[in-house]
């Protein structure tokens, strides 16, 4: 998986979600949905995507950003894994 391990991806995604959404670490679980469990909205998705793009040096499409809030944290890990491989 590219230059990043699964653990590095998970830790970075978790940190960005915690910082952006002002939530506690325990809230971030692989099966948590961004919209319903973590209360992210479309603006949050854009901000999260920008931070992920900068950190990992990737490009997240508008389609991926638009669907991000409907996804789980695990979906986000998987997406970043695919984009960095």
BELLIN-V52103 format. One record per backbone hydrogen bond with DSSP energy under -1.0 kcal/mol. NH is the residue of the N-H (numbers start at 1). CO is the residue of the C=O. E is the energy in kcal/mol with one decimal. If there is no record, write none. Layout:
# BELLIN-V52103
nh:NH co:CO e:E
nh:NH co:CO e:E
This chain:
# BELLIN-V52103
nh:9 co:5 e:-2.4
nh:10 co:6 e:-2.7
nh:11 co:7 e:-2.7
nh:12 co:8 e:-2.3
nh:13 co:9 e:-2.8
nh:14 co:10 e:-2.6
nh:15 co:11 e:-2.2
nh:16 co:12 e:-2.5
nh:17 co:13 e:-2.6
nh:18 co:14 e:-2.7
nh:19 co:15 e:-2.6
nh:20 co:16 e:-3.0
nh:21 co:17 e:-2.6
nh:23 co:18 e:-1.1
nh:27 co:24 e:-1.5
nh:28 co:25 e:-1.1
nh:29 co:27 e:-1.1
nh:32 co:29 e:-2.0
nh:34 co:71 e:-2.5
nh:35 co:69 e:-2.2
nh:37 co:33 e:-1.2
nh:38 co:33 e:-1.8
nh:40 co:34 e:-3.1
nh:45 co:41 e:-2.1
nh:46 co:42 e:-1.8
nh:47 co:43 e:-2.3
nh:48 co:44 e:-3.1
nh:49 co:45 e:-2.6
nh:50 co:46 e:-2.4
nh:51 co:47 e:-2.1
nh:52 co:48 e:-2.5
nh:53 co:49 e:-2.9
nh:54 co:50 e:-2.3
nh:55 co:51 e:-2.4
nh:56 co:52 e:-2.7
nh:57 co:53 e:-1.7
nh:65 co:61 e:-2.3
nh:66 co:62 e:-3.0
nh:67 co:63 e:-1.6
nh:70 co:67 e:-1.0
nh:71 co:68 e:-1.5
nh:73 co:32 e:-2.0
nh:74 co:30 e:-2.6
nh:76 co:72 e:-1.6
nh:77 co:73 e:-2.3
nh:78 co:74 e:-2.7
nh:79 co:75 e:-2.5
nh:80 co:76 e:-2.4
nh:81 co:77 e:-2.5
nh:82 co:78 e:-2.3
nh:83 co:79 e:-2.4
nh:84 co:80 e:-1.7
